[in-house]
Amino acid sequence: MVVAIIVVLVAIAGFAIYGAIHKNDVAKSTTEEQAYQQLQKVETAADDKGGILISSEGYGKKVSGAPTVAVYMDPLCPGCGEFNRQTDPTLISLVDAGQINLEIHPMSFMDEYSTDEYSSRATGAILYIASNDDNPDHLLKFISNIYAEDFKNMALKQQAIDAGVPQSVADKAFNGEYRKWMDAINLYTPKRPELWQVSGSNKGVMSTPTITINGNYWDRNQLSLAGMNNKTGIIASLGLKEDEVGQKGTMPSIGESGKPIS
């Protein structure tokens, strides 16, 4: 598959840098506030900044006292796939136990790396599923499926069905309904300075994956210095021990407003 070949090539970079490919003059001259206002003109299941909130209470309902982990991702991004495969079971366990709120921020700026608008089709499906299937477990499983190492692009719709998404929803999930929203989110999100890398060679640029905890940028560049991977790093940053993951009633020490533990 062409997409599979391209993913291998892009994997050399390790993650996707938005600023390096989004260079048209209109986008450059648009301010963050202007981009935000454009996003507000398009209604979806996402919040005003493009996040899909999931908790043990369902869609759009935060668990009081629990920190919020936000994941900014593109379905074609190799670094996003690596992050998902390392952390997804842990994040889902934390969500199910009411220990965190999880925000999914899908983007689709990597279409130019595929021949079939892969990012837009997958991101559009994420929005459609969130809007039309009230079981967030299905959405999380679908995302896990498309990031699986043995995933085959030709089976996108089947991956949704295998995740538990009803056939009637899966049949319509890839119809391009949210194209305007994707254009707006791809313009707005990289203009948010709180999402720009704070260290490394790409400091000052928004990349995927980007992770925030209670709205604070989580610097993945520091993981190797701490001898941690994505999974162990995020558990420690929340103020939990590994054996506390999935334990209902055991809440992360940083609470709903604390900063990630360094």
Disulfide bonds with the S-S distance in Angstrom:
none
